[in-house]
């Protein structure tokens, strides 16, 4: 074949004819005025078979003829940009609807390639391809990808339902509703299999393109039931999704639920999908999708996508439901392990508040422990972690603290012993670490322990990594009470410092956990104090507590919560308030006795005179026996000085102190033993008894109940002995 002259031009023309006749995509040749010069046969069927193209030999048409149904202005802008810049535009997506099927969406991929002839004349080659099905598949994959990223971000079932509705609207549906069965929503156990069609469902989410703020026909959070038989009841009954392609308003099932049917027809809904939310073969609720704005009805591919979305949404909701159930169990366990309302004490008036966090209950706790000599122990602490495990550890640690506290240990010594117990618990935890976890947090728990003595009017405190208490005087002025925090419990081999301060009657002590200070405080308080940093929030706490002495402590607890936690806090929060009281001097009698056995009779006489002054003559017999035993053993086994003290509190407390460090203990005495059955007698005469070790010596005490029925002792079998 000749490649020059007319032969070359003939070959070029032949190749151009072959290209336009054999190319599977629509090809167009436009001149520099964007007039259509030539197009191929495939161009007749570019947009879903639309045969509105001009004949191949008929030129003069405009660029808008490339794709009827598409935006002419958009096509012209793209074409002029390609001509002017000389750049190629590849597969730019344009959307529209075919003229013969206005309810059907189409997507075209348009490309423009500028060319120049030998004469210098510029032309534009345009190619358009129908990619509606391909793009629809990509859009569905993108929706699934969005669902994968967004669903499950919330550990709240309602939040998960709203995330599911947000994914579906507007990309798949014009309206979406999510209704959840009420029992799983409240964290109750679920039953495998389909749900009862008549079961009440709670409206969890509603989204609409046209009215994004509308709550829908059913208010958010309200319960409702679906009529039967309807696509909704059928989906609940057998767990299969339903597709309603054309909703004309005369369907038989609409009469089974007339209110909902009127709502659907009133909104102009013409197509809908109802998909059950199923997780682990259990129906949790329904996802309903509606189209009323876009004309194209749902297709089978949309149903498949809706089923996949419902499946992923159900897993997210089920995870939130499981978390809610675990949180409910942990919160219940936490509350059950916290102390009940204590009996009224002479030492302090108390009030407390416990607020579980939104991420689940942790290990925050407090305790109020009656001690000997009318004293009281106040404790507060926080366990590392959240959930059931933290609540269980809290119960173990609180039990250990209560056991140590009733032994009348000093706060620093108590924390040392408690640290040993926490170290054992830490070792047990370390043996059950999940895969991939190589260490535990530093310290198992924090704890602050105080002992208040209403007779001496002193408060002694020690801290294991816990914030110091806030102290406010009777006049509302803040008072210093610096408690040096030691290492958290569980480190092992720790020492703790004690701080002692004198308190007037009517002072208020505020013990709290970090959750109370970690929330978003108010920006400014009534007196202009800003909220924010922990130190500032302590100042807010001091200001709230600066109230007259007659202010109820429960009201003060509420005021603190309102000031520091204007919204739900993320972590647990505990606040314990204690207002100090003082035991009047006339309620306490103290005598120092010589180390002579003959003084035992004198001790009894002194006790009898004091009981008469207190009008407690009915306790004289039992008190004589207790005083005789305690003073006799202090003289026999102890070291002077010996002190006898009677305390008229809510019971009668008898104490005998000496300077010896040895402590008595109870054992079963043999029948041949001649002496030493004092503890057995005391244990039957007194309500409680114990030993308190001091810095110098010890104190044996016994407490009797105040009765009005006489003080005759019970008949006892003297078989135990008192030994040093």
ZIQUI-V27662 format. One record per backbone hydrogen bond with DSSP energy under -0.5 kcal/mol. NH is the residue of the N-H (numbers start at 1). CO is the residue of the C=O. E is the energy in kcal/mol with one decimal. If there is no record, write none. Layout:
NH,CO,E + NH,CO,E
This chain:
7,4,-1.2 + 8,4,-0.6 + 9,5,-1.9 + 10,6,-2.3 + 11,7,-2.2 + 12,8,-2.5 + 13,9,-2.3 + 14,10,-2.3 + 15,11,-2.5 + 16,12,-2.4 + 17,13,-2.6 + 18,14,-2.6 + 19,15,-2.5 + 20,16,-2.3 + 21,17,-1.9 + 22,18,-2.3 + 23,19,-1.7 + 26,128,-1.5 + 28,126,-2.6 + 29,38,-3.3 + 30,28,-0.5 + 30,124,-3.2 + 31,35,-2.1 + 32,122,-0.5 + 34,31,-2.1 + 36,61,-5.1 + 37,29,-3.6 + 37,35,-0.5 + 38,29,-1.5 + 40,27,-1.6 + 41,20,-0.7 + 43,40,-0.8 + 44,41,-1.9 + 45,42,-1.5 + 46,43,-0.9 + 48,46,-1.4 + 49,45,-1.0 + 50,47,-0.9 + 51,49,-0.7 + 52,50,-0.9 + 58,55,-1.8 + 59,57,-1.0 + 60,36,-1.4 + 61,36,-0.7 + 63,34,-0.8 + 65,62,-2.0 + 66,63,-2.0 + 67,64,-0.8 + 70,67,-2.3 + 72,70,-0.7 + 75,71,-1.9 + 76,72,-2.6 + 77,73,-2.3 + 78,74,-2.1 + 79,75,-2.4 + 80,76,-2.6 + 81,77,-2.0 + 82,78,-2.0 + 83,79,-2.1 + 84,80,-2.7 + 85,81,-2.4 + 86,82,-1.6 + 89,112,-2.3 + 90,88,-0.6 + 91,89,-0.5 + 92,110,-3.3 + 94,108,-2.5 + 96,106,-2.1 + 97,69,-1.3 + 98,101,-0.5 + 98,104,-0.9 + 101,98,-0.6 + 104,101,-2.1 + 105,103,-0.6 + 106,96,-3.1 + 108,94,-2.8 + 109,129,-2.6 + 110,92,-2.9 + 110,108,-0.7 + 111,127,-2.7 + 112,89,-2.1 + 113,125,-2.8 + 115,123,-2.5 + 117,121,-2.9 + 120,117,-1.7 + 123,115,-2.8 + 124,30,-2.9 + 125,113,-2.7 + 126,28,-2.9 + 126,124,-0.6 + 127,111,-2.5 + 128,26,-2.1 + 129,109,-1.5 + 131,107,-2.3 + 131,129,-0.7 + 135,131,-3.1 + 136,132,-2.3 + 137,133,-2.2 + 138,134,-2.1 + 139,135,-3.0 + 140,136,-2.2 + 141,137,-2.2 + 142,138,-2.4 + 143,139,-2.2 + 144,140,-2.3 + 145,141,-2.3 + 146,142,-2.6 + 147,143,-2.5 + 148,144,-2.4 + 149,145,-1.9 + 150,146,-2.7 + 151,147,-2.4 + 153,150,-1.5 + 160,156,-2.6 + 161,157,-2.1 + 162,158,-2.3 + 163,159,-2.0 + 164,160,-2.0 + 165,161,-2.1 + 166,162,-2.1 + 167,163,-1.8 + 168,164,-1.6 + 169,165,-1.9 + 170,173,-0.6 + 172,168,-2.4 + 173,168,-2.3 + 174,290,-2.3 + 175,290,-1.9 + 176,207,-2.7 + 177,288,-2.4 + 178,205,-2.3 + 179,286,-2.2 + 180,202,-2.5 + 181,284,-3.0 + 182,200,-1.2 + 185,181,-1.4 + 186,182,-1.4 + 186,183,-0.6 + 187,184,-1.7 + 188,183,-2.2 + 193,281,-3.8 + 195,236,-1.9 + 199,196,-2.3 + 201,224,-3.1 + 202,180,-3.7 + 203,222,-2.5 + 204,178,-2.6 + 204,202,-0.6 + 205,178,-1.6 + 207,176,-2.6 + 209,174,-2.4 + 214,211,-1.6 + 219,217,-0.5 + 221,203,-2.6 + 222,219,-2.1 + 224,201,-2.2 + 226,197,-0.5 + 233,227,-0.5 + 234,230,-2.6 + 235,231,-1.9 + 236,232,-2.0 + 237,233,-2.0 + 238,234,-2.2 + 239,235,-1.7 + 242,274,-2.9 + 244,272,-3.1 + 245,243,-0.7 + 247,270,-1.9 + 248,246,-0.7 + 254,251,-0.8 + 255,252,-1.2 + 256,253,-1.1 + 257,253,-0.5 + 257,254,-0.9 + 258,255,-0.6 + 261,257,-2.5 + 262,258,-2.7 + 263,259,-1.6 + 264,260,-2.3 + 265,261,-2.4 + 266,262,-2.3 + 267,263,-1.7 + 268,264,-0.5 + 268,265,-0.7 + 269,264,-2.3 + 270,291,-2.4 + 271,291,-1.0 + 272,244,-2.3 + 273,289,-2.4 + 274,242,-2.4 + 275,287,-3.1 + 277,285,-2.7 + 278,276,-1.0 + 279,282,-2.4 + 282,279,-0.8 + 283,193,-1.5 + 284,277,-3.7 + 285,277,-0.8 + 286,179,-2.7 + 287,275,-3.0 + 288,177,-2.5 + 289,273,-2.9 + 290,175,-2.6 + 291,271,-2.2 + 303,299,-2.0 + 304,300,-2.3 + 305,301,-2.1 + 306,302,-2.7 + 307,303,-2.5 + 308,304,-2.0 + 309,305,-2.7 + 310,306,-2.9 + 311,307,-2.2 + 312,308,-2.3 + 313,309,-3.1 + 314,310,-2.5 + 315,311,-1.9 + 316,312,-2.0 + 317,313,-2.7 + 318,314,-3.0 + 319,315,-2.2 + 320,316,-2.1 + 321,317,-2.7 + 322,318,-3.1 + 323,319,-2.4 + 324,320,-2.7 + 325,321,-2.6 + 326,322,-2.8 + 327,323,-2.9 + 328,324,-2.5 + 329,325,-2.6 + 330,326,-3.0 + 331,327,-2.9 + 332,328,-2.5 + 333,329,-2.8 + 334,330,-3.0 + 335,331,-2.8 + 336,332,-2.4 + 337,333,-1.9 + 338,334,-1.0 + 339,366,-0.6 + 345,348,-0.6 + 349,579,-2.3 + 351,577,-1.9 + 353,575,-2.1 + 355,573,-3.0 + 358,569,-1.7 + 359,570,-1.5 + 360,357,-1.1 + 363,383,-0.7 + 363,385,-0.5 + 365,381,-2.4 + 367,379,-2.3 + 369,377,-2.9 + 370,368,-0.5 + 371,375,-2.5 + 375,372,-1.6 + 376,452,-1.8 + 377,369,-3.1 + 378,450,-2.7 + 379,367,-2.4 + 380,448,-1.8 + 381,365,-2.3 + 382,446,-1.5 + 384,444,-2.7 + 387,361,-3.3 + 391,387,-2.1 + 392,388,-2.7 + 393,389,-2.5 + 394,390,-2.4 + 395,391,-2.1 + 396,392,-2.0 + 397,393,-2.8 + 398,394,-2.9 + 399,395,-2.0 + 400,396,-2.1 + 401,397,-2.4 + 402,398,-2.6 + 403,399,-2.2 + 404,400,-2.1 + 405,401,-2.8 + 406,402,-1.8 + 407,404,-1.1 + 408,405,-2.1 + 409,404,-0.8 + 414,410,-2.9 + 415,411,-2.0 + 416,412,-1.7 + 417,413,-2.2 + 418,414,-2.7 + 419,415,-2.4 + 420,416,-1.5 + 421,417,-1.8 + 422,418,-2.5 + 423,419,-2.1 + 424,420,-1.6 + 425,421,-1.9 + 426,422,-2.4 + 427,423,-2.3 + 428,424,-1.9 + 429,425,-2.1 + 430,426,-2.6 + 431,427,-1.3 + 432,429,-1.7 + 433,430,-1.0 + 437,434,-2.0 + 438,436,-0.6 + 443,441,-0.6 + 444,489,-3.0 + 445,489,-1.3 + 446,382,-2.2 + 447,464,-1.3 + 448,380,-2.9 + 449,462,-2.5 + 450,378,-2.8 + 451,460,-2.6 + 452,376,-2.5 + 453,458,-2.8 + 454,452,-0.6 + 457,453,-1.8 + 458,453,-1.0 + 459,501,-2.7 + 460,451,-2.4 + 461,499,-2.5 + 462,449,-1.9 + 463,484,-0.7 + 464,447,-3.5 + 465,463,-0.6 + 465,486,-0.9 + 470,510,-2.3 + 471,479,-0.6 + 472,508,-2.3 + 473,477,-3.1 + 476,473,-2.1 + 479,471,-2.8 + 483,481,-0.6 + 484,482,-0.6 + 486,463,-2.6 + 489,445,-2.5 + 491,488,-1.1 + 499,461,-2.3 + 501,459,-2.2 + 503,457,-2.5 + 506,580,-2.0 + 507,504,-1.5 + 508,472,-2.8 + 509,578,-3.1 + 510,470,-2.6 + 511,509,-0.5 + 511,576,-2.9 + 513,574,-1.6 + 516,513,-1.6 + 517,514,-1.3 + 518,514,-1.0 + 519,515,-0.6 + 521,519,-1.1 + 522,563,-1.2 + 525,529,-1.9 + 528,525,-2.6 + 531,522,-0.6 + 531,523,-0.6 + 537,533,-2.5 + 538,534,-2.0 + 539,535,-1.5 + 540,536,-2.0 + 541,537,-2.4 + 542,538,-2.5 + 543,539,-2.3 + 544,540,-2.4 + 545,541,-2.0 + 546,542,-0.8 + 546,543,-0.6 + 547,545,-2.7 + 551,548,-2.0 + 556,552,-1.8 + 557,553,-2.4 + 558,554,-1.7 + 559,555,-2.2 + 560,556,-2.4 + 561,557,-2.1 + 562,558,-2.6 + 563,559,-2.0 + 564,560,-2.6 + 565,561,-2.4 + 566,520,-0.6 + 573,355,-2.0 + 575,353,-2.2 + 576,511,-3.2 + 577,351,-3.2 + 578,509,-2.2 + 579,349,-3.1 + 580,507,-2.6 + 580,578,-0.5 + 581,347,-2.8 + 583,454,-1.8 + 584,582,-0.6 + 587,584,-1.8 + 588,585,-1.8 + 589,646,-2.5 + 591,644,-2.7 + 593,591,-0.5 + 593,642,-3.3 + 596,594,-1.4 + 599,596,-2.3 + 600,597,-1.5 + 601,598,-0.6 + 602,598,-0.7 + 603,599,-2.5 + 604,600,-1.9 + 605,601,-2.1 + 606,602,-2.6 + 607,603,-2.2 + 608,604,-2.5 + 609,605,-2.4 + 610,606,-2.0 + 611,607,-2.4 + 612,608,-2.1 + 613,609,-1.9 + 614,610,-1.8 + 615,612,-0.9 + 616,611,-3.2 + 619,616,-1.9 + 620,617,-1.6 + 622,711,-0.6 + 623,619,-2.4 + 624,620,-2.6 + 625,621,-1.7 + 626,622,-2.3 + 627,623,-3.0 + 628,624,-2.4 + 629,625,-2.4 + 630,626,-2.6 + 631,627,-2.7 + 632,628,-2.2 + 633,629,-2.2 + 634,630,-1.9 + 635,631,-2.4 + 636,632,-2.4 + 637,633,-2.8 + 638,633,-0.6 + 638,634,-1.3 + 642,593,-1.2 + 643,657,-2.2 + 644,591,-3.0 + 645,655,-2.7 + 646,589,-2.6 + 647,653,-2.5 + 648,587,-3.1 + 649,647,-1.1 + 649,651,-2.5 + 652,704,-2.1 + 653,647,-2.6 + 653,651,-0.6 + 654,652,-0.5 + 654,702,-2.9 + 655,645,-2.8 + 656,700,-2.3 + 657,643,-2.6 + 658,698,-1.9 + 659,639,-2.7 + 665,723,-0.9 + 667,721,-0.6 + 669,667,-0.6 + 669,719,-3.7 + 673,670,-1.3 + 681,677,-1.7 + 682,678,-2.9 + 683,679,-3.0 + 684,680,-1.1 + 684,681,-0.5 + 685,681,-1.8 + 686,682,-2.8 + 687,703,-2.6 + 688,703,-1.5 + 690,701,-2.0 + 692,699,-2.9 + 693,691,-0.5 + 694,697,-2.5 + 698,658,-1.7 + 699,692,-2.0 + 700,656,-2.5 + 701,690,-2.4 + 702,654,-2.1 + 703,688,-3.0 + 704,652,-2.8 + 706,650,-0.6 + 707,705,-0.7 + 718,716,-0.7 + 719,717,-1.3 + 721,667,-1.2 + 723,665,-0.8 + 723,721,-0.6
